[in-house]
Amino acid sequence: MGFKRFDPQDFLVSADAVSSTVWSGNSPELTAFYTSSAQYQQARKYYLSVYQTASNNPSAEVQFDIAYAHRYGSGSLFYNSAVTGSSPASTIYGQYRSLILEDENSQFSFGGVNQDYFYVINVSRARYKEKLLPGSLNLVLSGSTTPLRLTDNSRDVSLPIYYGTQRAYQIVSGSDGTAYNKATGGTGYTPASGSYGLFLPDISVILLNGKALDLASPSGVALNTNLSSNVDGNNPVKLYNSIVSGSSFELNSEETITSDFVFVRARNAEFNYSENPSFISGSTGEVIYPYFINSPQVYPTTVGLYNDANELLAVAKLSRPLQKNFTKEALVRVKLDF
């Protein structure tokens, strides 16, 4: 066994972005959507969980949740009829306002137009590794007439917008990260209600502009959000039904894999002798075969990485033994992913 201390130039850190599918079964597109009757009765006033198959199927997994938020609590029942405006809708609005805007006095704006209510699609944390992939969002919503195809505008802008520390893109009518008619100046926004929402890849949240979806086709899907005060508007189900009718939800995720590269260099005069019993006499410590004194032949198979306390930290196995002698030098690249 031989030891050698690394030099600073023997280390290199690299980062690579790797994309993958989001939905269960490594599917790039979700075309079937299911809910749970038990969950529907218990938690529907807050959110609605959506599965890729029937919820009683052993393979059923939550793909995303749908929630409805209103600045003043309209569209859901008040917690207490004596406390106006305090409802699940207002609670959810405040939750995402704190998470995204980081200011309890701020109001959500979609494409420059302030709105009081929106829908939330929150992708299950188990479905992705680090964050969602901009440009991969393709969501089809359908009402009574023409389907509405939505995407983020990540390929139309050079930089995202930021809400506090959150990176965001506008949701527009289009596909694969580009608005329809972009070449002729189209933005993919509605005529007067702004964009269709916000895509926040780092927290796996999609906010959909309720007022835009309530527009008649082709600008919206006539979702008919219930904005009455102190009523159970059942609004998340309305968006769910529109997603079911559209029957297409594409989305990918991405992660940054950081790798440490360690270059193990064995120069011609190094690592040419072995402590293997077939090479060195166990009793005298001499080379058994005199021929190997001046012309040794060894075959390294393993590289071990040690710290200064001589503790083994990592082991790299070569794909095949590597011949080493005084006429050969070796360079082994060890890659550590984390």
C-alpha positions as CSV (number, residue, x, y, z in Angstrom):
1,M,0.0,0.0,0.0
2,G,1.4,3.4,-0.9
3,F,0.4,6.9,0.3
4,K,0.6,10.3,-1.4
5,R,-0.5,13.7,-0.3
6,F,-2.7,15.6,-2.7
7,D,-1.8,19.0,-4.1
8,P,-4.4,21.8,-4.4
9,Q,-4.5,21.3,-8.2
10,D,-5.7,17.7,-7.7
11,F,-9.1,18.9,-6.6
12,L,-11.9,20.3,-8.8
13,V,-15.6,21.1,-8.0
14,S,-18.2,20.9,-10.7
15,A,-22.0,21.5,-10.8
16,D,-24.4,20.0,-13.4
17,A,-28.1,20.5,-13.8
18,V,-30.1,17.3,-14.3
19,S,-33.8,17.2,-15.3
20,S,-36.3,14.5,-14.6
21,T,-40.0,13.8,-14.8
22,V,-42.3,14.8,-11.9
23,W,-45.3,12.5,-12.0
24,S,-45.4,9.0,-10.5
25,G,-44.2,6.2,-12.9
26,N,-41.6,8.6,-14.5
27,S,-44.4,9.9,-16.7
28,P,-43.8,13.3,-18.4
29,E,-47.5,13.9,-18.7
30,L,-50.4,13.4,-16.4
31,T,-53.6,12.7,-18.2
32,A,-55.8,11.1,-15.6
33,F,-56.8,12.7,-12.3
34,Y,-58.5,11.3,-9.2
35,T,-59.5,12.5,-5.8
36,S,-60.2,10.8,-2.5
37,S,-63.8,10.8,-1.2
38,A,-62.6,10.6,2.4
39,Q,-60.1,13.5,2.0
40,Y,-62.8,15.4,0.0
41,Q,-65.1,15.4,3.0
42,Q,-62.5,16.3,5.6
43,A,-60.1,18.8,4.0
44,R,-61.8,20.2,0.9
45,K,-62.5,23.6,2.4
46,Y,-58.7,24.0,2.6
47,Y,-57.3,22.0,-0.3
48,L,-58.0,19.1,-2.7
49,S,-55.4,16.4,-3.2
50,V,-55.1,14.9,-6.7
51,Y,-53.9,11.4,-7.5
52,Q,-52.7,9.7,-10.7
53,T,-55.0,6.7,-10.1
54,A,-57.9,5.8,-7.9
55,S,-57.1,6.6,-4.3
56,N,-57.8,3.1,-3.1
57,N,-55.3,1.7,-5.5
58,P,-52.1,0.6,-3.7
59,S,-50.0,2.6,-6.2
60,A,-52.0,5.8,-5.7
61,E,-49.8,8.8,-4.7
62,V,-50.6,12.5,-4.3
63,Q,-49.4,14.4,-7.3
64,F,-50.4,17.9,-6.4
65,D,-52.9,19.8,-4.2
66,I,-55.4,22.5,-5.3
67,A,-56.3,25.4,-3.0
68,Y,-58.3,28.6,-3.4
69,A,-57.3,31.9,-1.8
70,H,-59.1,35.3,-1.5
71,R,-57.8,38.4,0.1
72,Y,-61.0,39.1,2.0
73,G,-62.1,35.5,2.6
74,S,-64.9,35.4,0.0
75,G,-65.9,32.1,-1.5
76,S,-65.6,30.1,1.7
77,L,-67.4,29.9,5.0
78,F,-66.2,32.1,7.9
79,Y,-64.7,30.3,10.9
80,N,-67.0,32.4,13.0
81,S,-70.0,34.2,11.5
82,A,-69.3,37.1,13.9
83,V,-65.8,37.6,12.5
84,T,-66.2,38.9,8.9
85,G,-63.6,37.9,6.4
86,S,-61.8,35.2,8.5
87,S,-62.1,32.0,6.5
88,P,-59.9,29.3,4.9
89,A,-59.7,31.4,1.7
90,S,-58.2,34.4,3.6
91,T,-55.9,32.1,5.6
92,I,-54.5,30.5,2.5
93,Y,-54.1,34.0,0.9
94,G,-52.1,35.1,3.9
95,Q,-50.1,32.0,3.9
96,Y,-48.9,32.4,0.3
97,R,-48.5,36.2,0.8
98,S,-46.0,35.5,3.6
99,L,-44.3,32.8,1.7
100,I,-43.9,34.6,-1.6
101,L,-44.3,38.4,-1.1
102,E,-42.8,38.3,2.4
103,D,-45.0,41.3,3.3
104,E,-48.4,41.0,5.0
105,N,-49.5,44.3,3.6
106,S,-48.8,43.4,-0.1
107,Q,-51.2,42.3,-2.7
108,F,-50.7,39.8,-5.5
109,S,-50.1,41.1,-9.0
110,F,-50.3,39.1,-12.2
111,G,-48.7,40.7,-15.1
112,G,-49.0,44.1,-13.5
113,V,-52.6,43.8,-12.6
114,N,-53.5,43.5,-8.9
115,Q,-56.0,40.7,-8.0
116,D,-57.8,39.7,-4.9
117,Y,-58.1,36.0,-5.5
118,F,-56.2,33.1,-7.1
119,Y,-55.9,29.3,-7.2
120,V,-52.9,27.4,-6.0
121,I,-51.4,24.2,-7.5
122,N,-48.9,22.9,-5.1
123,V,-46.8,20.0,-6.4
124,S,-46.2,17.3,-3.8
125,R,-42.7,17.4,-2.4
126,A,-42.3,13.7,-3.0
127,R,-42.6,14.2,-6.8
128,Y,-39.5,16.2,-7.4
129,K,-35.9,16.4,-6.1
130,E,-34.9,20.1,-5.9
131,K,-37.1,22.4,-7.9
132,L,-39.4,22.5,-10.9
133,L,-37.9,23.1,-14.4
134,P,-38.9,26.4,-16.1
135,G,-40.1,25.9,-19.6
136,S,-41.5,22.5,-18.9
137,L,-45.0,23.6,-17.7
138,N,-47.8,22.7,-20.1
139,L,-51.2,22.7,-18.5
140,V,-54.5,22.4,-20.5
141,L,-57.7,23.7,-18.9
142,S,-61.0,23.2,-20.5
143,G,-64.5,24.7,-19.8
144,S,-67.5,24.4,-22.1
145,T,-65.7,25.5,-25.3
146,T,-62.0,26.0,-26.5
147,P,-59.3,24.6,-24.2
148,L,-56.9,27.0,-22.7
149,R,-53.2,26.0,-22.9
150,L,-50.9,27.5,-20.3
151,T,-47.2,27.6,-19.8
152,D,-44.6,29.8,-18.1
153,N,-42.8,32.6,-20.0
154,S,-39.2,31.5,-19.0
155,R,-38.0,31.3,-22.6
156,D,-39.4,34.7,-23.5
157,V,-37.5,36.6,-20.8
158,S,-33.8,36.9,-20.1
159,L,-34.3,37.1,-16.3
160,P,-37.0,36.0,-13.9
161,I,-38.9,38.4,-11.7
162,Y,-38.4,38.2,-7.9
163,Y,-40.9,38.5,-5.1
164,G,-38.7,38.8,-2.1
165,T,-36.3,35.9,-2.4
166,Q,-38.6,33.9,-4.7
167,R,-37.8,33.5,-8.4
168,A,-41.0,33.6,-10.5
169,Y,-42.2,33.6,-14.1
170,Q,-45.5,34.8,-15.5
171,I,-47.9,32.1,-16.7
172,V,-49.2,32.8,-20.2
173,S,-51.2,31.2,-22.9
174,G,-48.6,29.2,-24.9
175,S,-46.5,26.1,-24.7
176,D,-43.0,25.0,-23.7
177,G,-42.1,28.2,-22.0
178,T,-43.1,30.5,-24.9
179,A,-46.2,32.6,-25.3
180,Y,-48.3,32.2,-28.4
181,N,-47.6,34.9,-31.1
182,K,-44.4,35.9,-29.4
183,A,-42.8,36.5,-32.7
184,T,-45.4,39.2,-33.5
185,G,-45.3,40.9,-30.1
186,G,-47.9,38.7,-28.2
187,T,-47.4,38.4,-24.5
188,G,-49.8,35.6,-23.8
189,Y,-51.6,37.8,-21.3
190,T,-55.4,38.3,-21.0
191,P,-56.8,41.5,-22.6
192,A,-57.4,43.3,-19.2
193,S,-56.8,40.9,-16.3
194,G,-53.0,40.5,-16.6
195,S,-51.2,37.2,-16.9
196,Y,-52.7,33.9,-16.0
197,G,-50.6,33.6,-12.9
198,L,-47.1,33.0,-11.5
199,F,-44.8,30.0,-11.8
200,L,-42.5,29.7,-8.8
201,P,-40.1,26.8,-9.5
202,D,-38.0,26.9,-6.4
203,I,-41.0,26.2,-4.1
204,S,-43.0,24.1,-6.6
205,V,-46.0,26.4,-6.6
206,I,-48.2,27.5,-9.5
207,L,-50.6,30.4,-8.8
208,L,-53.4,30.8,-11.3
209,N,-55.1,34.1,-11.7
210,G,-58.8,33.4,-10.8
211,K,-60.1,36.4,-12.6
212,A,-58.4,35.4,-15.8
213,L,-59.8,31.9,-15.6
214,D,-63.3,33.3,-15.0
215,L,-63.2,35.0,-18.4
216,A,-65.1,33.4,-21.3
217,S,-63.4,31.5,-24.0
218,P,-61.0,31.9,-25.6
219,S,-59.3,34.2,-23.0
220,G,-60.5,32.0,-20.1
221,V,-62.5,28.9,-19.3
222,A,-65.5,30.5,-17.6
223,L,-64.5,28.9,-14.3
224,N,-67.3,30.9,-12.5
225,T,-65.4,31.3,-9.2
226,N,-67.9,31.8,-6.4
227,L,-67.0,35.1,-4.8
228,S,-70.0,35.4,-2.4
229,S,-69.3,36.1,1.3
230,N,-69.6,33.4,3.9
231,V,-70.5,30.6,1.5
232,D,-68.9,27.3,0.7
233,G,-68.0,28.1,-2.9
234,N,-66.3,24.7,-3.5
235,N,-63.9,26.6,-5.7
236,P,-61.0,24.1,-5.7
237,V,-63.3,21.5,-7.3
238,K,-64.1,23.9,-10.1
239,L,-60.4,24.1,-11.1
240,Y,-60.0,20.4,-10.6
241,N,-62.9,19.7,-13.1
242,S,-61.3,22.1,-15.6
243,I,-58.0,20.2,-15.3
244,V,-59.8,16.9,-15.7
245,S,-61.5,18.2,-18.8
246,G,-58.2,19.4,-20.2
247,S,-56.6,16.0,-19.5
248,S,-53.0,17.1,-20.0
249,F,-50.6,18.4,-17.3
250,E,-46.9,18.3,-18.3
251,L,-44.2,19.2,-15.8
252,N,-40.5,18.3,-15.2
253,S,-38.1,19.0,-12.3
254,E,-34.4,19.7,-12.1
255,E,-31.6,19.4,-9.6
256,T,-28.1,20.6,-9.4
257,I,-25.7,17.8,-8.7
258,T,-22.4,19.0,-7.2
259,S,-19.4,16.8,-7.9
260,D,-15.9,16.8,-6.3
261,F,-13.3,15.5,-8.7
262,V,-10.1,14.2,-7.2
263,F,-7.2,13.5,-9.6
264,V,-5.0,10.7,-8.3
265,R,-1.7,10.8,-10.1
266,A,0.8,7.9,-10.0
267,R,4.0,9.0,-11.6
268,N,6.5,6.6,-13.1
269,A,8.6,6.2,-10.0
270,E,5.6,5.8,-7.6
271,F,3.4,2.9,-6.5
272,N,5.5,0.3,-8.3
273,Y,5.8,-2.1,-5.3
274,S,3.2,-4.0,-3.5
275,E,2.7,-5.3,0.1
276,N,0.8,-8.3,-1.2
277,P,2.2,-11.6,0.3
278,S,2.9,-12.8,-3.3
279,F,5.2,-9.9,-3.8
280,I,7.0,-9.4,-0.5
281,S,8.3,-12.0,1.9
282,G,6.3,-11.9,5.1
283,S,9.3,-13.0,7.2
284,T,12.1,-10.9,5.8
285,G,10.2,-8.1,4.0
286,E,12.3,-8.7,0.9
287,V,11.1,-8.9,-2.7
288,I,10.5,-12.6,-3.4
289,Y,11.5,-12.5,-7.0
290,P,14.8,-10.7,-7.7
291,Y,13.5,-9.7,-11.2
292,F,10.9,-7.5,-9.5
293,I,13.6,-5.4,-7.7
294,N,14.5,-3.4,-10.8
295,S,11.5,-4.2,-13.0
296,P,8.4,-4.5,-10.8
297,Q,5.0,-5.2,-12.2
298,V,2.0,-4.4,-10.0
299,Y,-1.8,-4.1,-10.8
300,P,-3.6,-1.6,-8.6
301,T,-7.3,-2.2,-8.2
302,T,-8.4,0.3,-5.6
303,V,-7.9,4.0,-4.6
304,G,-8.5,5.0,-1.0
305,L,-8.9,8.6,0.1
306,Y,-7.6,9.3,3.7
307,N,-7.6,12.3,5.9
308,D,-4.7,13.6,7.9
309,A,-5.5,11.2,10.8
310,N,-5.0,8.3,8.4
311,E,-8.7,7.5,8.5
312,L,-10.2,6.0,5.3
313,L,-13.0,8.3,4.0
314,A,-13.8,6.9,0.6
315,V,-12.9,4.0,-1.7
316,A,-12.9,4.0,-5.5
317,K,-12.8,0.7,-7.3
318,L,-11.3,0.6,-10.8
319,S,-13.3,-1.1,-13.5
320,R,-10.2,-3.4,-14.2
321,P,-6.7,-3.8,-12.7
322,L,-4.3,-1.2,-13.9
323,Q,-0.8,-2.2,-14.9
324,K,1.9,-0.1,-13.2
325,N,5.7,-0.1,-13.5
326,F,8.6,2.3,-13.9
327,T,7.7,2.9,-17.6
328,K,4.1,3.8,-16.9
329,E,2.3,6.6,-15.3
330,A,-1.4,6.6,-14.2
331,L,-4.1,9.2,-13.8
332,V,-7.2,8.1,-12.0
333,R,-10.1,10.6,-11.8
334,V,-12.3,10.0,-8.7
335,K,-15.8,11.6,-8.8
336,L,-17.7,12.2,-5.6
337,D,-21.4,13.2,-6.0
338,F,-23.4,14.9,-3.3
